[in-house]
Amino acid sequence: MKISFKAQSKHFHLYISFPLLFLVFFACYMPQNTGPNNLKNVSQLPDFSLRNMEGKIVQSEDFSQKILVINFWATWCPPCLKEIPHLNELYLDFRSRGVIVLGISMDQGDPDIVQQFVQRHDIKYPVVMGNSSVGDNFGGIRGLPTTFIVNQNGEIIKRFDGYRPSYPKAMKRTVDQILG
């Protein structure tokens, strides 16, 4: 049986494409900043001081008495991209009630790339540039995305590691419960 060059080429592309896509997707779940054995349970919002997309310093104390949904993400992370519309919706639905969604980009390098991504994907909530120490201060980030929900007293109420289709509803339910 003879296989045409076109058929061989198609199979070759599948053999190359599938593993590459798997690696890109799996990379979001690879350890960021700390290993899984170094994760700590953090119950209070840690202090941080990070630059926003305009270059201004944003500090944890700026969010005193606010409910925070803090999302660690990166531009190269496909599951992070899936979360953006849900986080936009959460932010727009609850901001008038004192809820802030804060994106912490874990991208390394040029913040202009992150700014372009924010504009291209119409991210409505504030975004700051993160670093490894802020991830460590939150108890370690196992992979991206990782989201924390913090109440008005600065207590971390819930942590969501990774992305699952059920997470957006669970996040909204948690914020509703905090608001009472």
Buried (B, 14 or more C-beta within 10 A) or exposed (E): EEEEEEEEEEEEEEEEEEEEEEEEEEBBBEBBBBEEEEBEEBEEBBEBEBBBBEEEEBEBEEBEEBBBBBBBBBBBBEBBBBBBBBBBBBBEEBBEEBBBBBBBBBBEEEBEEBBEBBEEEEBBBBBBBBBEEBBBBBBBBBBBBBBBBBBBEBEBBBBBBBBEEEBBEBBBEBBEEBEE
